[in-house]
Amino acid sequence: MLSAREIEPPSVEGGESPEEGRRHGARVDDLGVMRVHGSARWAYGTFAWLVFFVVSHVVAVFFPGDDPTGDGPWDLRAYVIFNVVLILMSAVGAAVVVATVRPWGRRVPRWVLLTPLWFGSTLLVVRGVPGMVENLLMATGIRRGGFVGAEDISTAELWAGLGINTYFFIGAVLLSVTTVSYVRRSRESGRG
């Protein structure tokens, strides 16, 4: 039988030693396995969400369709500028969420990561939570067109609205959990 000293100590995510992990907010569970609360899966889920967002908006810029402005008061140039801004914000956000769980991200000042995390979380909550309320209104038939939509929307428009609102709500949950997890981990590691 091996003694405790002969067994290689478990490492935390990213291949760190247990001592290094403890300095960055890791905890040891009952089995002696190091865990960082707020698993990196949330950050990688947020990263995947942001990548999909970037790709969908790149496609929207290059293939805008017949009427991308939706009969709005803006022109195609404003539509492209708006989408390019969203693409840039989301690309920065993707890099930031990865930095929250990778060792190289610890070299970045805490405020540099927290600023876009809080900004993005706020934007997505403001878009995602009312969108989910709108989903409930549409799905229950209380207001089939949502908050401002027409009552006579097609089934395809109904499902598109439900899908888009759910997508933003998922993004709000993912980024908010990633942000709170990073706040806790970085505070415990003495970076705050």
Residue pairs with C-beta under 8 A, 6 or more apart in sequence:
9 17
9 18
10 18
10 28
10 32
10 33
10 34
11 17
11 18
11 21
11 34
12 18
12 20
12 21
12 24
12 26
12 34
12 35
12 36
13 36
13 40
13 101
14 101
14 102
14 103
16 24
16 103
18 26
18 28
18 34
21 34
21 36
23 189
23 190
24 36
24 106
24 185
24 188
24 189
25 36
25 37
25 184
25 185
25 186
25 187
25 188
25 189
26 34
26 35
26 36
27 34
27 35
27 36
27 37
28 34
28 35
29 35
36 101
36 185
37 181
37 184
37 185
38 177
38 178
38 180
38 181
38 182
38 184
38 185
39 181
40 101
42 174
42 177
42 178
42 181
43 97
43 98
43 100
43 101
43 178
43 181
43 182
44 98
44 101
45 174
45 178
46 93
46 97
46 171
46 174
46 175
46 178
47 94
47 97
47 98
49 170
49 171
49 174
49 175
50 90
50 91
50 93
50 94
50 97
50 171
51 94
53 86
53 90
53 171
54 87
54 90
54 91
54 94
57 83
57 86
57 87
57 90
58 87
60 68
60 83
61 80
61 83
61 84
61 87
64 76
64 79
64 80
68 76
68 79
69 75
69 76
69 78
69 79
74 82
89 120
92 116
93 116
93 120
93 175
96 113
96 116
96 117
96 120
97 117
97 175
97 178
98 105
99 105
99 108
99 113
100 113
100 117
100 178
100 181
100 182
100 185
105 113
106 189
106 191
110 186
110 191
110 192
113 182
113 186
114 179
114 182
114 183
114 186
117 175
117 178
117 179
117 182
118 179
120 175
120 179
121 172
121 175
121 176
121 179
124 168
124 171
124 172
124 175
124 176
125 172
125 176
127 168
127 172
128 165
128 168
128 169
128 170
128 171
128 172
128 173
129 169
129 172
130 147
131 164
131 165
131 166
131 168
131 169
132 165
132 166
132 169
134 143
134 146
134 147
134 161
134 165
135 161
135 162
135 165
135 166
135 169
136 142
137 143
137 146
137 147
138 144
138 145
138 146
138 158
138 161
138 162
139 162
143 149
143 151
144 151
144 152
144 153
144 158
145 151
145 152
145 153
146 161
149 157
149 161
153 161
183 192
186 192
